[in-house]
Amino acid sequence: MQSSTNQAKQRCQNCLQYGHATYECKNQQTYQHRPSATEKLFKKQPERQLIEVPPKFEYPTPAAYERALEEQKKEEKRKAKEELHCSSRRDMTLRV
Ligand SMILES: [Zn+2]
């Protein structure tokens, strides 16, 4: 029967397993949020993006890790200043 072969290949959208349909699912839902292109487009960008510092174990020495953290903090401050500068300038042009 065609329907049974289809069912065997069917993938459940709920638990993402094969062999049963979504409405037949008795498993717990596997949450897989995949934002649509529109969602991505209109999603507000985070105020500031953290620079990713790899975890401690990726550094040869703890000192190197500390240094990287310091660099990250500096970069954050620099960005914050830039944002402040930009927004104040934008405000001025708006008023004029
Ligand atoms: Zn399922």
PDB file of the backbone (N, CA, C, O) and the ligand in Angstrom, with CONECT records:
HET     ZN  A 101       1
ATOM      1  N   MET A   1       0.840  -1.204   0.000  1.00  0.00           N
ATOM      2  CA  MET A   1       0.000   0.000   0.000  1.00  0.00           C
ATOM      3  C   MET A   1       0.872   1.249   0.000  1.00  0.00           C
ATOM      4  O   MET A   1       1.921   1.305   0.641  1.00  0.00           O
ATOM      5  N   GLN A   2       0.418   2.213  -0.714  1.00  0.00           N
ATOM      6  CA  GLN A   2       1.240   3.402  -0.875  1.00  0.00           C
ATOM      7  C   GLN A   2       1.315   4.207   0.423  1.00  0.00           C
ATOM      8  O   GLN A   2       2.351   4.767   0.780  1.00  0.00           O
ATOM      9  N   SER A   3       0.184   4.239   1.104  1.00  0.00           N
ATOM     10  CA  SER A   3       0.141   5.071   2.301  1.00  0.00           C
ATOM     11  C   SER A   3       1.088   4.542   3.373  1.00  0.00           C
ATOM     12  O   SER A   3       1.680   5.323   4.118  1.00  0.00           O
ATOM     13  N   SER A   4       1.236   3.225   3.456  1.00  0.00           N
ATOM     14  CA  SER A   4       2.097   2.659   4.494  1.00  0.00           C
ATOM     15  C   SER A   4       3.567   2.944   4.194  1.00  0.00           C
ATOM     16  O   SER A   4       4.348   3.201   5.111  1.00  0.00           O
ATOM     17  N   THR A   5       3.950   2.901   2.902  1.00  0.00           N
ATOM     18  CA  THR A   5       5.344   3.205   2.568  1.00  0.00           C
ATOM     19  C   THR A   5       5.639   4.674   2.826  1.00  0.00           C
ATOM     20  O   THR A   5       6.729   5.041   3.265  1.00  0.00           O
ATOM     21  N   ASN A   6       4.662   5.489   2.547  1.00  0.00           N
ATOM     22  CA  ASN A   6       4.834   6.911   2.832  1.00  0.00           C
ATOM     23  C   ASN A   6       5.038   7.142   4.320  1.00  0.00           C
ATOM     24  O   ASN A   6       5.843   7.971   4.745  1.00  0.00           O
ATOM     25  N   GLN A   7       4.294   6.392   5.079  1.00  0.00           N
ATOM     26  CA  GLN A   7       4.326   6.565   6.522  1.00  0.00           C
ATOM     27  C   GLN A   7       5.699   6.181   7.098  1.00  0.00           C
ATOM     28  O   GLN A   7       6.195   6.790   8.046  1.00  0.00           O
ATOM     29  N   ALA A   8       6.290   5.145   6.484  1.00  0.00           N
ATOM     30  CA  ALA A   8       7.582   4.673   6.974  1.00  0.00           C
ATOM     31  C   ALA A   8       8.652   5.742   6.800  1.00  0.00           C
ATOM     32  O   ALA A   8       9.568   5.862   7.613  1.00  0.00           O
ATOM     33  N   LYS A   9       8.520   6.515   5.728  1.00  0.00           N
ATOM     34  CA  LYS A   9       9.511   7.548   5.466  1.00  0.00           C
ATOM     35  C   LYS A   9       9.131   8.888   6.096  1.00  0.00           C
ATOM     36  O   LYS A   9       9.894   9.854   6.094  1.00  0.00           O
ATOM     37  N   GLN A  10       7.952   8.892   6.617  1.00  0.00           N
ATOM     38  CA  GLN A  10       7.429  10.136   7.155  1.00  0.00           C
ATOM     39  C   GLN A  10       8.254  10.616   8.346  1.00  0.00           C
ATOM     40  O   GLN A  10       8.689   9.829   9.186  1.00  0.00           O
ATOM     41  N   ARG A  11       8.444  11.877   8.388  1.00  0.00           N
ATOM     42  CA  ARG A  11       9.208  12.418   9.501  1.00  0.00           C
ATOM     43  C   ARG A  11       8.288  13.230  10.389  1.00  0.00           C
ATOM     44  O   ARG A  11       7.525  14.079   9.930  1.00  0.00           O
ATOM     45  N   CYS A  12       8.385  12.945  11.641  1.00  0.00           N
ATOM     46  CA  CYS A  12       7.564  13.665  12.596  1.00  0.00           C
ATOM     47  C   CYS A  12       8.156  15.047  12.833  1.00  0.00           C
ATOM     48  O   CYS A  12       9.345  15.182  13.121  1.00  0.00           O
ATOM     49  N   GLN A  13       7.334  16.051  12.712  1.00  0.00           N
ATOM     50  CA  GLN A  13       7.811  17.420  12.914  1.00  0.00           C
ATOM     51  C   GLN A  13       7.869  17.771  14.393  1.00  0.00           C
ATOM     52  O   GLN A  13       8.396  18.812  14.785  1.00  0.00           O
ATOM     53  N   ASN A  14       7.321  16.890  15.193  1.00  0.00           N
ATOM     54  CA  ASN A  14       7.278  17.153  16.628  1.00  0.00           C
ATOM     55  C   ASN A  14       8.558  16.704  17.324  1.00  0.00           C
ATOM     56  O   ASN A  14       9.197  17.476  18.039  1.00  0.00           O
ATOM     57  N   CYS A  15       8.924  15.428  17.098  1.00  0.00           N
ATOM     58  CA  CYS A  15      10.121  14.898  17.743  1.00  0.00           C
ATOM     59  C   CYS A  15      11.240  14.673  16.740  1.00  0.00           C
ATOM     60  O   CYS A  15      12.331  14.237  17.107  1.00  0.00           O
ATOM     61  N   LEU A  16      10.972  14.970  15.476  1.00  0.00           N
ATOM     62  CA  LEU A  16      11.939  14.861  14.393  1.00  0.00           C
ATOM     63  C   LEU A  16      12.441  13.445  14.175  1.00  0.00           C
ATOM     64  O   LEU A  16      13.567  13.243  13.719  1.00  0.00           O
ATOM     65  N   GLN A  17      11.612  12.471  14.497  1.00  0.00           N
ATOM     66  CA  GLN A  17      11.965  11.081  14.229  1.00  0.00           C
ATOM     67  C   GLN A  17      11.156  10.578  13.058  1.00  0.00           C
ATOM     68  O   GLN A  17      10.086  11.100  12.747  1.00  0.00           O
ATOM     69  N   TYR A  18      11.687   9.550  12.411  1.00  0.00           N
ATOM     70  CA  TYR A  18      11.013   8.990  11.257  1.00  0.00           C
ATOM     71  C   TYR A  18      10.081   7.867  11.670  1.00  0.00           C
ATOM     72  O   TYR A  18      10.254   7.246  12.719  1.00  0.00           O
ATOM     73  N   GLY A  19       9.088   7.619  10.824  1.00  0.00           N
ATOM     74  CA  GLY A  19       8.249   6.448  11.039  1.00  0.00           C
ATOM     75  C   GLY A  19       6.858   6.758  11.533  1.00  0.00           C
ATOM     76  O   GLY A  19       5.993   5.882  11.540  1.00  0.00           O
ATOM     77  N   HIS A  20       6.629   7.976  11.941  1.00  0.00           N
ATOM     78  CA  HIS A  20       5.261   8.319  12.350  1.00  0.00           C
ATOM     79  C   HIS A  20       4.989   9.781  12.020  1.00  0.00           C
ATOM     80  O   HIS A  20       5.895  10.591  11.824  1.00  0.00           O
ATOM     81  N   ALA A  21       3.718  10.068  11.970  1.00  0.00           N
ATOM     82  CA  ALA A  21       3.330  11.424  11.612  1.00  0.00           C
ATOM     83  C   ALA A  21       3.303  12.313  12.851  1.00  0.00           C
ATOM     84  O   ALA A  21       3.284  11.843  13.988  1.00  0.00           O
ATOM     85  N   THR A  22       3.302  13.582  12.590  1.00  0.00           N
ATOM     86  CA  THR A  22       3.324  14.541  13.689  1.00  0.00           C
ATOM     87  C   THR A  22       2.140  14.360  14.624  1.00  0.00           C
ATOM     88  O   THR A  22       2.271  14.418  15.847  1.00  0.00           O
ATOM     89  N   TYR A  23       0.962  14.135  14.007  1.00  0.00           N
ATOM     90  CA  TYR A  23      -0.241  14.008  14.837  1.00  0.00           C
ATOM     91  C   TYR A  23      -0.289  12.702  15.601  1.00  0.00           C
ATOM     92  O   TYR A  23      -1.075  12.538  16.534  1.00  0.00           O
ATOM     93  N   GLU A  24       0.577  11.759  15.183  1.00  0.00           N
ATOM     94  CA  GLU A  24       0.638  10.476  15.892  1.00  0.00           C
ATOM     95  C   GLU A  24       1.700  10.475  16.990  1.00  0.00           C
ATOM     96  O   GLU A  24       1.885   9.479  17.689  1.00  0.00           O
ATOM     97  N   CYS A  25       2.359  11.550  17.125  1.00  0.00           N
ATOM     98  CA  CYS A  25       3.517  11.595  18.002  1.00  0.00           C
ATOM     99  C   CYS A  25       3.123  11.457  19.468  1.00  0.00           C
ATOM    100  O   CYS A  25       2.195  12.098  19.960  1.00  0.00           O
ATOM    101  N   LYS A  26       3.874  10.590  20.139  1.00  0.00           N
ATOM    102  CA  LYS A  26       3.667  10.429  21.575  1.00  0.00           C
ATOM    103  C   LYS A  26       4.923  10.863  22.334  1.00  0.00           C
ATOM    104  O   LYS A  26       5.003  10.778  23.560  1.00  0.00           O
ATOM    105  N   ASN A  27       5.876  11.319  21.571  1.00  0.00           N
ATOM    106  CA  ASN A  27       7.130  11.733  22.204  1.00  0.00           C
ATOM    107  C   ASN A  27       7.059  13.179  22.656  1.00  0.00           C
ATOM    108  O   ASN A  27       6.144  13.922  22.302  1.00  0.00           O
ATOM    109  N   GLN A  28       8.029  13.548  23.431  1.00  0.00           N
ATOM    110  CA  GLN A  28       8.105  14.936  23.853  1.00  0.00           C
ATOM    111  C   GLN A  28       8.629  15.763  22.692  1.00  0.00           C
ATOM    112  O   GLN A  28       9.438  15.304  21.886  1.00  0.00           O
ATOM    113  N   GLN A  29       8.160  16.955  22.633  1.00  0.00           N
ATOM    114  CA  GLN A  29       8.520  17.806  21.512  1.00  0.00           C
ATOM    115  C   GLN A  29       9.991  18.207  21.570  1.00  0.00           C
ATOM    116  O   GLN A  29      10.516  18.610  22.609  1.00  0.00           O
ATOM    117  N   THR A  30      10.626  18.082  20.421  1.00  0.00           N
ATOM    118  CA  THR A  30      11.988  18.572  20.288  1.00  0.00           C
ATOM    119  C   THR A  30      11.891  19.976  19.734  1.00  0.00           C
ATOM    120  O   THR A  30      11.510  20.177  18.581  1.00  0.00           O
ATOM    121  N   TYR A  31      12.228  20.924  20.544  1.00  0.00           N
ATOM    122  CA  TYR A  31      12.049  22.303  20.111  1.00  0.00           C
ATOM    123  C   TYR A  31      13.174  22.709  19.175  1.00  0.00           C
ATOM    124  O   TYR A  31      14.350  22.725  19.538  1.00  0.00           O
ATOM    125  N   GLN A  32      12.772  23.033  17.975  1.00  0.00           N
ATOM    126  CA  GLN A  32      13.766  23.456  16.984  1.00  0.00           C
ATOM    127  C   GLN A  32      13.258  24.728  16.340  1.00  0.00           C
ATOM    128  O   GLN A  32      12.525  24.694  15.352  1.00  0.00           O
ATOM    129  N   HIS A  33      13.648  25.825  16.903  1.00  0.00           N
ATOM    130  CA  HIS A  33      13.183  27.084  16.349  1.00  0.00           C
ATOM    131  C   HIS A  33      14.098  27.529  15.225  1.00  0.00           C
ATOM    132  O   HIS A  33      15.285  27.789  15.423  1.00  0.00           O
ATOM    133  N   ARG A  34      13.518  27.608  14.051  1.00  0.00           N
ATOM    134  CA  ARG A  34      14.295  28.112  12.922  1.00  0.00           C
ATOM    135  C   ARG A  34      13.635  29.388  12.431  1.00  0.00           C
ATOM    136  O   ARG A  34      12.587  29.326  11.788  1.00  0.00           O
ATOM    137  N   PRO A  35      14.204  30.512  12.711  1.00  0.00           N
ATOM    138  CA  PRO A  35      13.568  31.765  12.319  1.00  0.00           C
ATOM    139  C   PRO A  35      13.501  31.905  10.803  1.00  0.00           C
ATOM    140  O   PRO A  35      14.426  31.525  10.085  1.00  0.00           O
ATOM    141  N   SER A  36      12.416  32.444  10.346  1.00  0.00           N
ATOM    142  CA  SER A  36      12.258  32.662   8.921  1.00  0.00           C
ATOM    143  C   SER A  36      13.120  33.825   8.481  1.00  0.00           C
ATOM    144  O   SER A  36      13.641  34.574   9.308  1.00  0.00           O
ATOM    145  N   ALA A  37      13.266  33.970   7.195  1.00  0.00           N
ATOM    146  CA  ALA A  37      14.080  35.058   6.663  1.00  0.00           C
ATOM    147  C   ALA A  37      13.520  36.403   7.116  1.00  0.00           C
ATOM    148  O   ALA A  37      14.266  37.326   7.442  1.00  0.00           O
ATOM    149  N   THR A  38      12.213  36.491   7.130  1.00  0.00           N
ATOM    150  CA  THR A  38      11.572  37.731   7.552  1.00  0.00           C
ATOM    151  C   THR A  38      11.877  38.022   9.010  1.00  0.00           C
ATOM    152  O   THR A  38      12.168  39.155   9.392  1.00  0.00           O
ATOM    153  N   GLU A  39      11.801  36.958   9.823  1.00  0.00           N
ATOM    154  CA  GLU A  39      12.092  37.123  11.240  1.00  0.00           C
ATOM    155  C   GLU A  39      13.507  37.645  11.437  1.00  0.00           C
ATOM    156  O   GLU A  39      13.747  38.555  12.230  1.00  0.00           O
ATOM    157  N   LYS A  40      14.429  37.056  10.704  1.00  0.00           N
ATOM    158  CA  LYS A  40      15.826  37.469  10.820  1.00  0.00           C
ATOM    159  C   LYS A  40      15.970  38.929  10.429  1.00  0.00           C
ATOM    160  O   LYS A  40      16.674  39.708  11.071  1.00  0.00           O
ATOM    161  N   LEU A  41      15.275  39.270   9.348  1.00  0.00           N
ATOM    162  CA  LEU A  41      15.395  40.610   8.786  1.00  0.00           C
ATOM    163  C   LEU A  41      14.926  41.664   9.769  1.00  0.00           C
ATOM    164  O   LEU A  41      15.559  42.707   9.930  1.00  0.00           O
ATOM    165  N   PHE A  42      13.809  41.383  10.424  1.00  0.00           N
ATOM    166  CA  PHE A  42      13.214  42.393  11.289  1.00  0.00           C
ATOM    167  C   PHE A  42      13.620  42.253  12.750  1.00  0.00           C
ATOM    168  O   PHE A  42      13.266  43.068  13.602  1.00  0.00           O
ATOM    169  N   LYS A  43      14.359  41.212  13.001  1.00  0.00           N
ATOM    170  CA  LYS A  43      14.812  41.015  14.366  1.00  0.00           C
ATOM    171  C   LYS A  43      15.750  42.152  14.740  1.00  0.00           C
ATOM    172  O   LYS A  43      16.687  42.473  14.009  1.00  0.00           O
ATOM    173  N   LYS A  44      15.482  42.749  15.884  1.00  0.00           N
ATOM    174  CA  LYS A  44      16.302  43.880  16.311  1.00  0.00           C
ATOM    175  C   LYS A  44      17.703  43.388  16.674  1.00  0.00           C
ATOM    176  O   LYS A  44      17.879  42.424  17.418  1.00  0.00           O
ATOM    177  N   GLN A  45      18.646  44.059  16.142  1.00  0.00           N
ATOM    178  CA  GLN A  45      20.022  43.685  16.440  1.00  0.00           C
ATOM    179  C   GLN A  45      20.315  43.976  17.905  1.00  0.00           C
ATOM    180  O   GLN A  45      19.854  44.978  18.451  1.00  0.00           O
ATOM    181  N   PRO A  46      21.073  43.108  18.528  1.00  0.00           N
ATOM    182  CA  PRO A  46      21.421  43.370  19.924  1.00  0.00           C
ATOM    183  C   PRO A  46      22.184  44.678  20.061  1.00  0.00           C
ATOM    184  O   PRO A  46      22.940  45.073  19.173  1.00  0.00           O
ATOM    185  N   GLU A  47      21.972  45.333  21.179  1.00  0.00           N
ATOM    186  CA  GLU A  47      22.570  46.652  21.405  1.00  0.00           C
ATOM    187  C   GLU A  47      24.064  46.627  21.150  1.00  0.00           C
ATOM    188  O   GLU A  47      24.611  47.472  20.442  1.00  0.00           O
ATOM    189  N   ARG A  48      24.691  45.663  21.727  1.00  0.00           N
ATOM    190  CA  ARG A  48      26.117  45.517  21.463  1.00  0.00           C
ATOM    191  C   ARG A  48      26.430  44.040  21.317  1.00  0.00           C
ATOM    192  O   ARG A  48      25.913  43.192  22.043  1.00  0.00           O
ATOM    193  N   GLN A  49      27.276  43.770  20.373  1.00  0.00           N
ATOM    194  CA  GLN A  49      27.615  42.377  20.143  1.00  0.00           C
ATOM    195  C   GLN A  49      28.903  42.046  20.863  1.00  0.00           C
ATOM    196  O   GLN A  49      29.937  42.684  20.667  1.00  0.00           O
ATOM    197  N   LEU A  50      28.811  41.047  21.685  1.00  0.00           N
ATOM    198  CA  LEU A  50      30.000  40.632  22.417  1.00  0.00           C
ATOM    199  C   LEU A  50      30.971  39.938  21.469  1.00  0.00           C
ATOM    200  O   LEU A  50      30.589  39.151  20.603  1.00  0.00           O
ATOM    201  N   ILE A  51      32.195  40.255  21.667  1.00  0.00           N
ATOM    202  CA  ILE A  51      33.210  39.556  20.892  1.00  0.00           C
ATOM    203  C   ILE A  51      33.402  38.193  21.533  1.00  0.00           C
ATOM    204  O   ILE A  51      33.560  38.076  22.748  1.00  0.00           O
ATOM    205  N   GLU A  52      33.387  37.206  20.729  1.00  0.00           N
ATOM    206  CA  GLU A  52      33.463  35.864  21.296  1.00  0.00           C
ATOM    207  C   GLU A  52      34.876  35.534  21.732  1.00  0.00           C
ATOM    208  O   GLU A  52      35.814  35.507  20.935  1.00  0.00           O
ATOM    209  N   VAL A  53      34.993  35.292  22.997  1.00  0.00           N
ATOM    210  CA  VAL A  53      36.273  34.840  23.509  1.00  0.00           C
ATOM    211  C   VAL A  53      36.183  33.341  23.746  1.00  0.00           C
ATOM    212  O   VAL A  53      35.324  32.869  24.491  1.00  0.00           O
ATOM    213  N   PRO A  54      37.067  32.607  23.112  1.00  0.00           N
ATOM    214  CA  PRO A  54      37.020  31.157  23.304  1.00  0.00           C
ATOM    215  C   PRO A  54      37.222  30.798  24.765  1.00  0.00           C
ATOM    216  O   PRO A  54      37.886  31.527  25.503  1.00  0.00           O
ATOM    217  N   PRO A  55      36.657  29.689  25.179  1.00  0.00           N
ATOM    218  CA  PRO A  55      36.788  29.290  26.577  1.00  0.00           C
ATOM    219  C   PRO A  55      38.229  29.116  27.016  1.00  0.00           C
ATOM    220  O   PRO A  55      39.152  28.995  26.212  1.00  0.00           O
ATOM    221  N   LYS A  56      38.371  29.111  28.306  1.00  0.00           N
ATOM    222  CA  LYS A  56      39.692  29.135  28.929  1.00  0.00           C
ATOM    223  C   LYS A  56      40.625  28.059  28.377  1.00  0.00           C
ATOM    224  O   LYS A  56      41.809  28.304  28.144  1.00  0.00           O
ATOM    225  N   PHE A  57      40.082  26.889  28.176  1.00  0.00           N
ATOM    226  CA  PHE A  57      40.959  25.773  27.812  1.00  0.00           C
ATOM    227  C   PHE A  57      41.579  25.924  26.433  1.00  0.00           C
ATOM    228  O   PHE A  57      42.506  25.198  26.073  1.00  0.00           O
ATOM    229  N   GLU A  58      41.051  26.884  25.658  1.00  0.00           N
ATOM    230  CA  GLU A  58      41.626  27.071  24.327  1.00  0.00           C
ATOM    231  C   GLU A  58      42.871  27.940  24.363  1.00  0.00           C
ATOM    232  O   GLU A  58      43.535  28.126  23.343  1.00  0.00           O
ATOM    233  N   TYR A  59      43.180  28.461  25.514  1.00  0.00           N
ATOM    234  CA  TYR A  59      44.368  29.295  25.627  1.00  0.00           C
ATOM    235  C   TYR A  59      45.519  28.499  26.214  1.00  0.00           C
ATOM    236  O   TYR A  59      45.327  27.642  27.076  1.00  0.00           O
ATOM    237  N   PRO A  60      46.720  28.796  25.734  1.00  0.00           N
ATOM    238  CA  PRO A  60      47.888  28.059  26.232  1.00  0.00           C
ATOM    239  C   PRO A  60      48.122  28.283  27.718  1.00  0.00           C
ATOM    240  O   PRO A  60      48.504  27.365  28.444  1.00  0.00           O
ATOM    241  N   THR A  61      47.886  29.521  28.163  1.00  0.00           N
ATOM    242  CA  THR A  61      48.107  29.819  29.576  1.00  0.00           C
ATOM    243  C   THR A  61      46.912  30.587  30.127  1.00  0.00           C
ATOM    244  O   THR A  61      46.201  31.247  29.370  1.00  0.00           O
ATOM    245  N   PRO A  62      46.682  30.508  31.426  1.00  0.00           N
ATOM    246  CA  PRO A  62      45.610  31.312  32.038  1.00  0.00           C
ATOM    247  C   PRO A  62      45.831  32.791  31.812  1.00  0.00           C
ATOM    248  O   PRO A  62      44.874  33.556  31.683  1.00  0.00           O
ATOM    249  N   ALA A  63      47.085  33.196  31.763  1.00  0.00           N
ATOM    250  CA  ALA A  63      47.405  34.606  31.550  1.00  0.00           C
ATOM    251  C   ALA A  63      46.913  35.064  30.183  1.00  0.00           C
ATOM    252  O   ALA A  63      46.405  36.176  30.030  1.00  0.00           O
ATOM    253  N   ALA A  64      47.069  34.200  29.203  1.00  0.00           N
ATOM    254  CA  ALA A  64      46.613  34.535  27.855  1.00  0.00           C
ATOM    255  C   ALA A  64      45.105  34.723  27.838  1.00  0.00           C
ATOM    256  O   ALA A  64      44.580  35.584  27.132  1.00  0.00           O
ATOM    257  N   TYR A  65      44.427  33.918  28.613  1.00  0.00           N
ATOM    258  CA  TYR A  65      42.976  34.010  28.705  1.00  0.00           C
ATOM    259  C   TYR A  65      42.577  35.326  29.357  1.00  0.00           C
ATOM    260  O   TYR A  65      41.680  36.022  28.882  1.00  0.00           O
ATOM    261  N   GLU A  66      43.253  35.654  30.445  1.00  0.00           N
ATOM    262  CA  GLU A  66      42.977  36.912  31.146  1.00  0.00           C
ATOM    263  C   GLU A  66      43.178  38.089  30.196  1.00  0.00           C
ATOM    264  O   GLU A  66      42.389  39.034  30.176  1.00  0.00           O
ATOM    265  N   ARG A  67      44.237  38.012  29.419  1.00  0.00           N
ATOM    266  CA  ARG A  67      44.559  39.093  28.489  1.00  0.00           C
ATOM    267  C   ARG A  67      43.445  39.229  27.447  1.00  0.00           C
ATOM    268  O   ARG A  67      43.036  40.335  27.095  1.00  0.00           O
ATOM    269  N   ALA A  68      42.975  38.105  26.972  1.00  0.00           N
ATOM    270  CA  ALA A  68      41.903  38.126  25.976  1.00  0.00           C
ATOM    271  C   ALA A  68      40.646  38.748  26.559  1.00  0.00           C
ATOM    272  O   ALA A  68      39.944  39.499  25.881  1.00  0.00           O
ATOM    273  N   LEU A  69      40.363  38.435  27.810  1.00  0.00           N
ATOM    274  CA  LEU A  69      39.197  39.015  28.473  1.00  0.00           C
ATOM    275  C   LEU A  69      39.349  40.525  28.582  1.00  0.00           C
ATOM    276  O   LEU A  69      38.400  41.278  28.362  1.00  0.00           O
ATOM    277  N   GLU A  70      40.545  40.948  28.923  1.00  0.00           N
ATOM    278  CA  GLU A  70      40.814  42.384  29.028  1.00  0.00           C
ATOM    279  C   GLU A  70      40.583  43.060  27.679  1.00  0.00           C
ATOM    280  O   GLU A  70      39.968  44.123  27.592  1.00  0.00           O
ATOM    281  N   GLU A  71      41.083  42.427  26.650  1.00  0.00           N
ATOM    282  CA  GLU A  71      40.913  42.961  25.301  1.00  0.00           C
ATOM    283  C   GLU A  71      39.435  43.100  24.970  1.00  0.00           C
ATOM    284  O   GLU A  71      39.006  44.081  24.361  1.00  0.00           O
ATOM    285  N   GLN A  72      38.676  42.110  25.378  1.00  0.00           N
ATOM    286  CA  GLN A  72      37.245  42.124  25.099  1.00  0.00           C
ATOM    287  C   GLN A  72      36.581  43.288  25.815  1.00  0.00           C
ATOM    288  O   GLN A  72      35.741  43.982  25.242  1.00  0.00           O
ATOM    289  N   LYS A  73      36.960  43.499  27.062  1.00  0.00           N
ATOM    290  CA  LYS A  73      36.379  44.600  27.839  1.00  0.00           C
ATOM    291  C   LYS A  73      36.710  45.934  27.192  1.00  0.00           C
ATOM    292  O   LYS A  73      35.857  46.815  27.080  1.00  0.00           O
ATOM    293  N   LYS A  74      37.962  46.071  26.767  1.00  0.00           N
ATOM    294  CA  LYS A  74      38.385  47.313  26.108  1.00  0.00           C
ATOM    295  C   LYS A  74      37.547  47.555  24.864  1.00  0.00           C
ATOM    296  O   LYS A  74      37.062  48.659  24.617  1.00  0.00           O
ATOM    297  N   GLU A  75      37.394  46.502  24.098  1.00  0.00           N
ATOM    298  CA  GLU A  75      36.648  46.608  22.845  1.00  0.00           C
ATOM    299  C   GLU A  75      35.194  47.015  23.116  1.00  0.00           C
ATOM    300  O   GLU A  75      34.616  47.820  22.386  1.00  0.00           O
ATOM    301  N   GLU A  76      34.626  46.451  24.164  1.00  0.00           N
ATOM    302  CA  GLU A  76      33.250  46.789  24.532  1.00  0.00           C
ATOM    303  C   GLU A  76      33.130  48.266  24.867  1.00  0.00           C
ATOM    304  O   GLU A  76      32.207  48.948  24.421  1.00  0.00           O
ATOM    305  N   LYS A  77      34.081  48.749  25.661  1.00  0.00           N
ATOM    306  CA  LYS A  77      34.064  50.158  26.055  1.00  0.00           C
ATOM    307  C   LYS A  77      34.189  51.047  24.833  1.00  0.00           C
ATOM    308  O   LYS A  77      33.496  52.056  24.702  1.00  0.00           O
ATOM    309  N   ARG A  78      35.084  50.653  23.942  1.00  0.00           N
ATOM    310  CA  ARG A  78      35.315  51.439  22.738  1.00  0.00           C
ATOM    311  C   ARG A  78      34.022  51.507  21.916  1.00  0.00           C
ATOM    312  O   ARG A  78      33.642  52.567  21.420  1.00  0.00           O
ATOM    313  N   LYS A  79      33.370  50.380  21.785  1.00  0.00           N
ATOM    314  CA  LYS A  79      32.136  50.336  21.013  1.00  0.00           C
ATOM    315  C   LYS A  79      31.052  51.180  21.668  1.00  0.00           C
ATOM    316  O   LYS A  79      30.308  51.890  20.992  1.00  0.00           O
ATOM    317  N   ALA A  80      30.971  51.094  22.991  1.00  0.00           N
ATOM    318  CA  ALA A  80      29.975  51.868  23.725  1.00  0.00           C
ATOM    319  C   ALA A  80      30.183  53.361  23.479  1.00  0.00           C
ATOM    320  O   ALA A  80      29.227  54.112  23.284  1.00  0.00           O
ATOM    321  N   LYS A  81      31.435  53.773  23.490  1.00  0.00           N
ATOM    322  CA  LYS A  81      31.748  55.183  23.234  1.00  0.00           C
ATOM    323  C   LYS A  81      31.316  55.575  21.837  1.00  0.00           C
ATOM    324  O   LYS A  81      30.709  56.625  21.630  1.00  0.00           O
ATOM    325  N   GLU A  82      31.637  54.718  20.883  1.00  0.00           N
ATOM    326  CA  GLU A  82      31.278  54.992  19.497  1.00  0.00           C
ATOM    327  C   GLU A  82      29.777  55.152  19.351  1.00  0.00           C
ATOM    328  O   GLU A  82      29.301  56.066  18.678  1.00  0.00           O
ATOM    329  N   GLU A  83      29.042  54.261  19.982  1.00  0.00           N
ATOM    330  CA  GLU A  83      27.594  54.323  19.900  1.00  0.00           C
ATOM    331  C   GLU A  83      27.074  55.633  20.479  1.00  0.00           C
ATOM    332  O   GLU A  83      26.190  56.278  19.915  1.00  0.00           O
ATOM    333  N   LEU A  84      27.638  56.003  21.603  1.00  0.00           N
ATOM    334  CA  LEU A  84      27.242  57.239  22.263  1.00  0.00           C
ATOM    335  C   LEU A  84      27.499  58.421  21.336  1.00  0.00           C
ATOM    336  O   LEU A  84      26.646  59.290  21.156  1.00  0.00           O
ATOM    337  N   HIS A  85      28.677  58.430  20.761  1.00  0.00           N
ATOM    338  CA  HIS A  85      29.072  59.497  19.857  1.00  0.00           C
ATOM    339  C   HIS A  85      28.120  59.573  18.680  1.00  0.00           C
ATOM    340  O   HIS A  85      27.629  60.646  18.330  1.00  0.00           O
ATOM    341  N   CYS A  86      27.867  58.436  18.078  1.00  0.00           N
ATOM    342  CA  CYS A  86      27.009  58.385  16.903  1.00  0.00           C
ATOM    343  C   CYS A  86      25.597  58.872  17.232  1.00  0.00           C
ATOM    344  O   CYS A  86      25.019  59.664  16.487  1.00  0.00           O
ATOM    345  N   SER A  87      25.054  58.401  18.336  1.00  0.00           N
ATOM    346  CA  SER A  87      23.667  58.728  18.649  1.00  0.00           C
ATOM    347  C   SER A  87      23.534  60.215  18.989  1.00  0.00           C
ATOM    348  O   SER A  87      22.545  60.848  18.619  1.00  0.00           O
ATOM    349  N   SER A  88      24.525  60.774  19.693  1.00  0.00           N
ATOM    350  CA  SER A  88      24.425  62.187  20.035  1.00  0.00           C
ATOM    351  C   SER A  88      24.520  63.040  18.771  1.00  0.00           C
ATOM    352  O   SER A  88      23.845  64.061  18.634  1.00  0.00           O
ATOM    353  N   ARG A  89      25.380  62.591  17.849  1.00  0.00           N
ATOM    354  CA  ARG A  89      25.517  63.344  16.613  1.00  0.00           C
ATOM    355  C   ARG A  89      24.223  63.268  15.809  1.00  0.00           C
ATOM    356  O   ARG A  89      23.798  64.240  15.183  1.00  0.00           O
ATOM    357  N   ARG A  90      23.612  62.090  15.845  1.00  0.00           N
ATOM    358  CA  ARG A  90      22.375  61.921  15.100  1.00  0.00           C
ATOM    359  C   ARG A  90      21.280  62.805  15.693  1.00  0.00           C
ATOM    360  O   ARG A  90      20.474  63.392  14.972  1.00  0.00           O
ATOM    361  N   ASP A  91      21.271  62.884  17.021  1.00  0.00           N
ATOM    362  CA  ASP A  91      20.289  63.734  17.682  1.00  0.00           C
ATOM    363  C   ASP A  91      20.440  65.189  17.270  1.00  0.00           C
ATOM    364  O   ASP A  91      19.460  65.902  17.054  1.00  0.00           O
ATOM    365  N   MET A  92      21.695  65.607  17.169  1.00  0.00           N
ATOM    366  CA  MET A  92      21.939  67.000  16.798  1.00  0.00           C
ATOM    367  C   MET A  92      21.431  67.300  15.401  1.00  0.00           C
ATOM    368  O   MET A  92      20.778  68.318  15.167  1.00  0.00           O
ATOM    369  N   THR A  93      21.740  66.396  14.471  1.00  0.00           N
ATOM    370  CA  THR A  93      21.301  66.634  13.105  1.00  0.00           C
ATOM    371  C   THR A  93      19.777  66.619  13.016  1.00  0.00           C
ATOM    372  O   THR A  93      19.183  67.317  12.193  1.00  0.00           O
ATOM    373  N   LEU A  94      19.153  65.810  13.879  1.00  0.00           N
ATOM    374  CA  LEU A  94      17.699  65.752  13.876  1.00  0.00           C
ATOM    375  C   LEU A  94      17.105  67.082  14.317  1.00  0.00           C
ATOM    376  O   LEU A  94      16.108  67.559  13.776  1.00  0.00           O
ATOM    377  N   ARG A  95      17.756  67.662  15.320  1.00  0.00           N
ATOM    378  CA  ARG A  95      17.245  68.939  15.840  1.00  0.00           C
ATOM    379  C   ARG A  95      17.435  70.065  14.845  1.00  0.00           C
ATOM    380  O   ARG A  95      16.594  70.957  14.735  1.00  0.00           O
ATOM    381  N   VAL A  96      18.538  70.023  14.123  1.00  0.00           N
ATOM    382  CA  VAL A  96      18.814  71.051  13.102  1.00  0.00           C
ATOM    383  C   VAL A  96      18.028  70.753  11.848  1.00  0.00           C
ATOM    384  O   VAL A  96      18.118  71.496  10.871  1.00  0.00           O
TER     385      VAL A  96
HETATM  386 ZN    ZN A 101       7.126  12.188  16.904  1.00  0.00          ZN2+
END
